Amino acid sequence: MTSDILIVGSGAAGLTAALNLADRFKVTVLAKGALNEGSTAWAQGGIAAVLEPGDTFENHVEDTMVAGAGLNDRAVVEMVVEGAPAAIERLTHLGVPFETEGNALHLTREGGHSHRRIVHVADATGWAVQEALQKAAEAHPNITLVPDQIAIDLATGRHEERYSGAGNVWGVYAVDRKTERVALYTARATILATGGAGRTYLFSTAPRGATGDGIAMAWRAGARVSNMEMMQFHPTCLYNLEVKNFLITEAVRGEGGRLINPSTGKRFMTYYDPARMELAPRDIVARAIDAEIKRYGLDYVHLDISHMPAEFIRHHFPNIHEKLLTVGIDMTTQPIPVVPAQHYTCGGIVIDEHGKTDLPGLYAAGECTESGLHGANRLASNSLLECFVFGEAAADNIAANWDKLPPPPPIRPWDESRVTDSDEEVVIKQTWTEIRRFMWNYVGIVRTTKRLERAKHRIELLNDEVAEYYQHFRVTPDLIELRNLLQTAELIVRSALHRHESRGLHFTLDYPDTLPDAVDTVLVP
């Protein structure tokens, strides 16, 4: 299937790009599962934007730079921050029902922010944004939305009928979940908006499909990746053995929630960050919780907002309140048991301010990228914002340079002549579990060189096993994800071993100090 532009990913970044391109071009959007199964729909908190009287772009920029431990690109941070109010306005026109207070938007505050600047739809902002973008995309005659397509690899010059080593990207090969056949999608420009790599870890707030697909595909095709060691752990994921991956939004702390050690009954952030307490950036709060859990032999700590009026809690956090009631917790009268969990991939494919990667014809936007916005730690509610700004930036650059983008040449179809159906699916499940467990234990919130070396050794062994499996058996969704998961794990470990300091999300006991100069970790294929 050929279109003008191909977008891999149907979340905020992908659909924003599609809507900005569709008035001029034919756009195909591939979704890995259902159109609304990505991370966007899971985003509870909101979108950061300077809208409060007394707040300034400079304040938002500084907050982002402080959270990012100086590893951010200031020019990119300024571009994104200054684009925020316009992005909110466009979403309002699309019908996103943001909470209001009088004639103004209601703003909440989250950790690391010096002002109230989080625009939200109760505690389900991402779902409302996804719905509005999807509805607009479905209504547009030039946008074709194709669910259940698992991208295997980028189609590059190496796949041309007449081989080329120029590195051009012409689209992707993807397997259809329903037919189990591999299709070739080609286009003049391809945008990766595939989300993060959270499922590399045992405990994660990311959806099931967050297996680093775009990052791994771009790397294999020859694009650089950067800062993969900067893996954000959200401080407060619900601790419940039946309910996996349920996030308790940072806004609960923003509205007065306190972190309590259940063993001592004491509020413990006073010992770790007495000035900012629970509103310290995520890396500090996550490490504090991790330290309390390890020091006291706990399974979890308590997040308590029950001192606030019950009606206030129910109004601000209706979905969380309702969900917790199903597991026997009433947050208006009881504390919530929480643990840290992997939450956001701050590193990724290297892009410029236009969303361009190293490879001709390939763009990227959102969590799969390293744009320079987040640095060593993402500031709360800057993630959806990045999707809107870079989704639009990529679209604008493609439109402005359309005449310079050559049409795709003939590409070879997918070759399955030398493979058979797998007779060992158990291998995939076993390897997947193994990766997630050693990444959690060895490459988690607190790291050491010895642990990282152990993870590296395991990855080297598994690389041979998975490569052999991939060569002999027909691709399946699980095999594609496993291959990408392992590739992403290798990039994270290589990056972590390369950084001989502690900065932001990368904290190692062997190098506890922060070096004077902030330098990106850039891996070259």
C-alpha distance (Angstrom), angle and dihedral (degrees) to the residues before:
residue distance angle dihedral
M1 . . .
T2 3.80 . .
S3 3.79 127.5 .
D4 3.79 135.3 159.6
I5 3.80 94.2 -105.1
L6 3.80 129.9 15.6
I7 3.80 120.5 -156.6
V8 3.80 120.7 -168.3
G9 3.79 107.7 -155.6
S10 3.81 132.6 39.8
G11 3.80 102.0 -144.2
A12 3.80 131.2 101.5
A13 3.82 96.5 -61.5
G14 3.81 96.2 43.8
L15 3.80 97.2 45.0
T16 3.82 92.9 43.3
A17 3.81 89.1 55.2
A18 3.81 91.5 45.2
L19 3.81 94.0 51.5
N20 3.81 91.4 47.8
L21 3.83 91.7 52.1
A22 3.79 103.5 36.6
D23 3.80 98.8 82.8
R24 3.83 88.9 66.3
F25 3.81 105.8 22.2
K26 3.79 144.5 40.4
V27 3.81 107.1 -108.8
T28 3.81 129.4 -166.7
V29 3.82 118.0 -162.6
L30 3.81 118.7 -164.3
A31 3.80 120.2 -157.7
K32 3.78 122.3 -164.2
G33 3.80 92.9 -140.0
A34 3.79 128.5 -16.1
L35 3.80 113.9 -8.3
N36 3.82 92.6 -108.2
E37 3.81 99.3 43.6
G38 3.82 97.4 97.9
S39 3.79 130.8 97.5
T40 3.82 95.3 -88.4
A41 3.79 92.8 72.9
W42 3.81 89.9 51.5
A43 3.82 95.8 55.6
Q44 3.80 107.8 115.7
G45 3.80 105.5 172.6
G46 3.78 111.0 58.8
I47 3.80 145.5 -125.9
A48 3.80 123.9 -53.9
A49 3.83 115.7 -130.6
V50 3.80 135.8 152.9
L51 3.82 102.8 -112.2
E52 3.82 105.0 124.9
P53 3.83 118.4 100.4
G54 3.80 107.5 -105.4
D55 3.80 93.8 25.8
T56 3.82 118.3 110.4
F57 3.79 139.1 -166.6
E58 3.81 86.7 -114.6
N59 3.83 90.4 58.2
H60 3.82 91.8 51.3
V61 3.82 90.8 46.4
E62 3.82 91.7 50.3
D63 3.81 92.7 47.5
T64 3.81 89.6 51.3
M65 3.82 92.4 48.1
V66 3.82 92.8 47.6
A67 3.81 92.1 49.9
G68 3.82 89.8 45.9
A69 3.83 90.9 54.4
G70 3.80 91.9 -126.7
L71 3.81 94.8 -61.7
N72 3.82 92.1 110.2
D73 3.81 124.7 104.3
R74 3.82 102.2 -117.9
A75 3.82 94.0 -153.3
V76 3.82 90.4 55.5
V77 3.81 92.2 45.1
E78 3.82 89.9 52.5
M79 3.81 91.6 48.3
V80 3.80 93.2 51.8
V81 3.81 96.2 41.9
E82 3.81 92.0 49.1
G83 3.81 90.5 48.6
A84 3.81 93.4 54.0
P85 3.83 102.4 87.2
A86 3.82 91.7 49.7
A87 3.82 90.3 49.0
I88 3.82 90.4 52.9
E89 3.80 89.9 49.2
R90 3.82 92.1 52.3
L91 3.79 91.6 48.9
T92 3.81 90.3 50.4
H93 3.83 88.9 53.3
L94 3.81 88.8 51.1
G95 3.80 88.1 57.1
V96 3.81 104.5 -100.6
P97 3.84 102.2 158.8
F98 3.81 99.9 -138.2
E99 3.82 116.2 -171.2
T100 3.79 113.2 -98.6
E101 3.78 135.1 -159.5
G102 3.78 111.5 -159.0
N103 3.82 106.9 -45.0
A104 3.80 94.6 -23.9
L105 3.80 135.2 73.8
H106 3.80 113.4 -94.4
L107 3.81 109.8 -113.5
T108 3.79 125.7 -159.5
R109 3.80 128.4 -169.3
E110 3.80 129.8 -124.5
G111 3.79 136.9 -173.0
G112 3.80 115.9 -63.0
H113 3.83 94.3 18.9
S114 3.80 119.0 116.5
H115 3.82 92.3 -158.3
R116 3.77 141.1 29.8
R117 3.78 102.5 -90.8
I118 3.81 108.3 136.6
V119 3.80 112.4 119.2
H120 3.80 109.6 -159.4
V121 3.80 149.8 166.1
A122 3.82 100.2 -131.2
D123 3.83 102.9 -74.4
A124 3.81 96.5 -40.4
T125 3.82 103.8 70.2
G126 3.79 95.6 140.0
W127 3.79 93.3 54.6
A128 3.83 91.7 51.8
V129 3.82 91.7 47.2
Q130 3.82 92.2 47.7
E131 3.81 91.2 49.7
A132 3.80 93.4 50.4
L133 3.82 95.4 46.3
Q134 3.79 92.9 44.3
K135 3.80 93.0 49.0
A136 3.81 90.7 51.6
A137 3.83 91.9 46.8
E138 3.81 92.9 48.3
A139 3.80 89.6 52.1
H140 3.82 94.5 51.5
P141 3.84 114.0 95.5
N142 3.82 92.9 -150.7
I143 3.82 95.8 55.2
T144 3.80 120.1 83.6
L145 3.81 113.1 -166.7
V146 3.81 114.6 -159.4
P147 3.83 116.7 -173.2
D148 3.83 127.9 -164.1
Q149 3.83 97.1 35.1
I150 3.81 114.9 137.3
A151 3.80 109.4 -161.3
I152 3.82 111.8 -135.9
D153 3.79 103.0 -177.9
L154 3.78 142.0 -22.7
A155 3.80 115.2 -93.7
T156 3.82 104.4 -126.0
G157 3.77 139.8 168.0
R158 3.79 87.7 -75.6
H159 3.82 88.5 66.6
E160 3.80 95.9 50.3
E161 3.80 115.8 117.5
R162 3.80 83.9 -122.7
Y163 3.82 100.6 46.0
S164 3.80 117.7 -120.9
G165 3.79 130.1 -176.2
A166 3.81 93.2 -164.3
G167 3.80 92.8 108.0
N168 3.82 97.1 -126.2
V169 3.80 115.3 159.5
W170 3.80 114.6 -137.8
G171 3.82 101.8 175.3
V172 3.80 136.6 -73.8
Y173 3.77 144.1 -67.7
A174 3.82 109.2 -128.9
V175 3.79 134.5 179.0
D176 3.79 117.6 -132.8
R177 3.82 110.7 -130.9
K178 3.80 93.1 -147.0
T179 3.82 101.9 44.1
E180 3.85 94.9 27.6
R181 3.80 87.8 -140.3
V182 3.80 125.6 129.3
A183 3.81 116.2 -118.3
L184 3.80 128.9 -167.1
Y185 3.81 116.9 -134.9
T186 3.80 115.1 -169.5
A187 3.81 133.1 -174.6
R188 3.80 142.5 155.1
A189 3.81 90.0 -109.8
T190 3.81 130.5 23.4
I191 3.81 124.4 -160.9
L192 3.80 119.7 -161.2
A193 3.81 110.8 -149.7
T194 3.78 95.9 156.2
G195 3.82 101.7 137.1
G196 3.78 129.5 -130.6
A197 3.78 140.8 -44.7
G198 3.81 101.9 -110.6
R199 3.78 95.8 134.7
T200 3.79 89.2 69.0
Y201 3.83 82.7 85.1
L202 3.79 131.8 68.0
F203 3.82 93.9 -129.0
S204 3.79 115.7 39.5
T205 3.79 139.1 149.0
A206 3.81 89.6 -146.9
P207 3.82 123.0 108.2
R208 3.79 120.0 -98.8
G209 3.80 92.9 -97.7
A210 3.83 97.1 57.6
T211 3.81 94.9 109.4
G212 3.81 100.5 135.8
D213 3.81 93.5 -103.3
G214 3.81 98.5 154.3
I215 3.80 93.5 43.7
A216 3.82 92.3 50.1
M217 3.82 93.8 44.7
A218 3.81 93.2 48.8
W219 3.82 91.1 47.7
R220 3.81 92.5 50.7
A221 3.82 89.5 49.1
G222 3.82 91.5 53.7
A223 3.83 106.7 -93.3
R224 3.81 121.7 137.5
V225 3.79 121.5 -116.2
S226 3.79 126.3 -155.4
N227 3.83 141.0 -158.7
M228 3.81 95.5 0.2
E229 3.82 89.4 156.1
M230 3.83 88.4 69.0
M231 3.80 97.9 90.8
Q232 3.78 112.5 161.0
F233 3.78 119.8 -138.1
H234 3.78 115.0 -158.5
P235 3.80 108.7 -134.3
T236 3.79 97.0 -140.5
C237 3.79 122.0 49.5
L238 3.81 116.7 149.7
Y239 3.81 111.9 -97.6
N240 3.79 104.5 -137.9
L241 3.79 126.3 131.6
E242 3.81 92.3 -146.6
V243 3.82 99.5 44.0
K244 3.79 112.9 57.4
N245 3.81 126.4 -161.5
F246 3.81 100.3 1.4
L247 3.79 109.0 156.7
I248 3.80 123.1 -147.1
T249 3.80 101.8 -149.8
E250 3.79 121.9 -119.6
A251 3.81 87.4 -121.7
V252 3.84 88.4 77.1
R253 3.81 86.9 67.0
G254 3.80 89.8 39.4
E255 3.80 89.5 58.9
G256 3.81 95.3 48.5
G257 3.83 107.7 -72.2
R258 3.82 114.3 154.0
L259 3.80 129.8 -151.0
I260 3.81 112.2 -130.4
N261 3.81 131.0 -174.1
P262 3.85 102.7 -128.9
S263 3.81 90.3 -152.0
T264 3.82 97.4 54.1
G265 3.80 98.9 22.4
K266 3.81 88.2 -133.1
R267 3.79 131.5 131.8
F268 3.81 100.1 -116.5
M269 3.83 105.9 -170.5
T270 3.82 86.7 83.0
Y271 3.83 86.9 76.7
Y272 3.82 96.4 47.8
D273 3.81 106.5 37.2
P274 3.82 110.5 0.6
A275 3.81 94.2 176.7
R276 3.81 98.9 52.7
M277 3.82 100.1 20.2
E278 3.83 110.4 176.6
L279 3.81 90.6 -1.3
A280 3.82 93.9 65.8
P281 3.84 115.3 118.8
R282 3.79 116.7 -76.5
D283 3.80 97.9 -104.0
I284 3.82 91.4 57.5
V285 3.82 94.4 45.8
A286 3.83 92.7 45.3
R287 3.82 92.1 50.8
A288 3.81 90.6 46.8
I289 3.81 91.7 53.5
D290 3.82 90.5 44.6
A291 3.83 90.0 51.4
E292 3.84 93.0 49.2
I293 3.81 91.8 48.1
K294 3.83 92.3 50.2
R295 3.80 96.2 41.2
Y296 3.80 95.5 50.2
G297 3.82 98.7 31.2
L298 3.81 92.3 -117.8
D299 3.79 129.9 160.9
Y300 3.81 91.6 -147.9
V301 3.82 145.2 -16.4
H302 3.79 128.2 -122.2
L303 3.80 126.6 -104.4
D304 3.80 106.6 -161.8
I305 3.81 127.2 -170.1
S306 3.83 95.2 149.6
H307 3.84 90.9 111.8
M308 3.84 88.0 72.3
P309 3.85 119.9 83.8
A310 3.81 112.3 -80.1
E311 3.81 92.9 -128.3
F312 3.81 90.7 52.4
I313 3.83 90.6 53.2
R314 3.81 94.2 46.4
H315 3.82 91.9 48.4
H316 3.83 96.5 47.6
F317 3.80 98.1 38.5
P318 3.83 107.6 27.5
N319 3.81 96.6 148.1
I320 3.80 95.7 44.9
H321 3.81 91.0 45.7
E322 3.81 91.4 50.4
K323 3.82 93.9 45.7
L324 3.82 93.1 49.0
L325 3.81 91.2 51.2
T326 3.83 88.3 60.9
V327 3.82 89.1 61.7
G328 3.81 94.4 43.8
I329 3.82 99.7 -98.1
D330 3.80 121.3 124.9
M331 3.81 104.4 -165.7
T332 3.82 90.7 -164.7
T333 3.82 89.8 66.9
Q334 3.82 106.1 15.2
P335 3.82 138.9 52.7
I336 3.82 119.2 -109.8
P337 3.83 117.7 -123.2
V338 3.83 107.5 -129.3
V339 3.82 140.3 177.0
P340 3.81 131.9 -177.4
A341 3.81 116.9 -97.3
Q342 3.80 135.0 -179.8
H343 3.79 106.2 -85.1
Y344 3.79 116.2 162.6
T345 3.80 140.0 17.2
C346 3.82 105.8 -135.0
G347 3.81 94.2 179.7
G348 3.78 127.9 59.1
I349 3.80 144.7 115.0
V350 3.81 112.2 2.5
I351 3.83 110.2 -114.6
D352 3.80 135.1 169.7
E353 3.81 126.8 -131.4
H354 3.83 89.4 -78.4
G355 3.80 94.3 54.0
K356 3.82 91.2 -107.4
T357 3.81 118.5 150.0
D358 3.83 127.1 -156.8
L359 3.81 91.2 -90.5
P360 3.83 122.8 81.5
G361 3.80 111.1 -111.4
L362 3.83 94.5 14.8
Y363 3.80 123.5 111.1
A364 3.80 130.3 169.8
A365 3.81 137.6 -166.5
G366 3.79 139.4 179.2
E367 3.79 130.5 15.5
C368 3.81 95.7 -11.9
T369 3.81 89.8 66.2
E370 3.79 140.9 74.5
S371 3.78 101.0 -144.6
G372 3.80 98.1 160.8
L373 3.81 93.1 -105.5
H374 3.81 101.6 106.4
G375 3.80 103.1 33.8
A376 3.79 112.6 -178.4
N377 3.81 94.9 -16.4
R378 3.82 132.9 17.8
L379 3.79 116.4 -121.5
A380 3.81 111.7 -128.3
S381 3.83 115.9 -86.6
N382 3.81 94.8 8.7
S383 3.82 90.8 107.3
L384 3.81 101.6 76.2
L385 3.79 87.6 40.2
E386 3.82 90.8 57.4
C387 3.81 89.6 52.2
F388 3.81 93.3 55.6
V389 3.80 96.5 43.8
F390 3.81 96.8 44.5
G391 3.81 94.4 38.3
E392 3.80 87.0 58.4
A393 3.83 94.0 40.8
A394 3.82 91.8 54.4
A395 3.80 91.1 47.1
D396 3.81 92.1 49.6
N397 3.82 92.4 49.7
I398 3.80 93.0 49.0
A399 3.81 91.3 49.3
A400 3.82 92.6 46.6
N401 3.83 92.6 49.7
W402 3.79 99.4 35.5
D403 3.80 95.4 121.8
K404 3.81 90.5 55.0
L405 3.83 93.1 54.9
P406 3.82 109.5 90.7
P407 3.81 120.3 -141.8
P408 3.83 114.7 -103.6
P409 3.83 115.4 -89.2
P410 3.82 121.3 -136.6
I411 3.83 108.3 -61.7
R412 3.79 124.9 -157.8
P413 3.83 115.1 -110.1
W414 3.81 120.2 -116.8
D415 3.81 111.3 -77.1
E416 3.83 117.0 -137.7
S417 3.79 96.4 157.7
R418 3.82 95.3 112.0
V419 3.83 102.2 42.4
T420 3.80 136.6 80.1
D421 3.79 135.8 -158.7
S422 3.78 113.1 -79.6
D423 3.78 119.6 -101.9
E424 3.83 93.4 -174.6
E425 3.83 109.5 59.3
V426 3.82 88.1 150.0
V427 3.82 88.1 72.8
I428 3.82 90.6 64.9
K429 3.80 94.3 49.6
Q430 3.80 93.0 46.4
T431 3.81 94.0 48.5
W432 3.82 93.0 45.5
T433 3.82 90.9 53.2
E434 3.80 92.0 45.8
I435 3.82 93.5 52.6
R436 3.80 93.9 48.7
R437 3.79 92.9 47.8
F438 3.84 98.1 49.2
M439 3.82 91.3 42.3
W440 3.81 89.0 54.9
N441 3.81 94.1 46.0
Y442 3.82 99.6 38.6
V443 3.82 106.4 25.2
G444 3.81 101.3 34.7
I445 3.81 136.1 112.7
V446 3.83 94.6 -48.1
R447 3.83 118.0 33.8
T448 3.81 140.2 -172.0
T449 3.81 129.9 -166.9
K450 3.80 90.8 -117.3
R451 3.82 92.1 54.9
L452 3.80 91.6 46.5
E453 3.82 91.1 50.4
R454 3.81 89.6 52.0
A455 3.81 90.4 52.2
K456 3.83 90.2 47.7
H457 3.79 90.8 52.6
R458 3.80 92.7 50.7
I459 3.81 90.9 48.8
E460 3.83 91.7 52.2
L461 3.82 90.6 54.5
L462 3.80 93.5 45.2
N463 3.82 92.3 47.3
D464 3.80 90.1 65.0
E465 3.81 92.8 46.2
V466 3.81 95.3 48.0
A467 3.84 93.5 43.2
E468 3.81 90.5 53.3
Y469 3.80 91.4 47.0
Y470 3.83 91.6 48.3
Q471 3.83 91.8 51.6
H472 3.79 95.1 52.4
F473 3.79 106.2 37.6
R474 3.79 136.2 59.7
V475 3.81 113.2 -101.4
T476 3.79 118.2 -98.7
P477 3.82 128.8 179.9
D478 3.82 90.7 -104.3
L479 3.81 93.4 50.0
I480 3.83 92.4 48.8
E481 3.81 90.8 50.8
L482 3.80 93.0 46.2
R483 3.80 91.7 51.8
N484 3.82 91.0 50.4
L485 3.80 92.9 43.5
L486 3.80 91.6 54.2
Q487 3.81 92.3 45.8
T488 3.80 90.9 50.6
A489 3.83 92.1 47.6
E490 3.82 89.0 53.4
L491 3.83 91.4 51.6
I492 3.82 91.5 49.2
V493 3.83 93.3 49.8
R494 3.82 94.1 44.4
S495 3.80 90.2 50.9
A496 3.82 93.2 46.3
L497 3.82 92.1 51.1
H498 3.80 89.9 49.2
R499 3.84 95.0 56.4
H500 3.83 110.4 80.6
E501 3.80 97.1 -172.0
S502 3.80 140.6 55.6
R503 3.78 112.5 -105.7
G504 3.80 129.6 158.2
L505 3.79 110.1 -46.4
H506 3.81 94.7 0.3
F507 3.80 106.5 82.4
T508 3.80 118.7 168.1
L509 3.80 126.9 176.9
D510 3.83 90.1 -145.6
Y511 3.81 93.7 58.9
P512 3.83 105.5 25.9
D513 3.83 96.0 161.1
T514 3.80 127.2 84.4
L515 3.81 115.0 -124.6
P516 3.84 118.3 -125.4
D517 3.82 94.3 -115.0
A518 3.81 123.8 56.2
V519 3.81 109.1 -137.8
D520 3.81 127.2 178.5
T521 3.80 118.9 -123.5
V522 3.81 102.6 -127.2
L523 3.82 120.0 -175.6
V524 3.80 118.4 -160.4
P525 3.85 118.6 -156.4
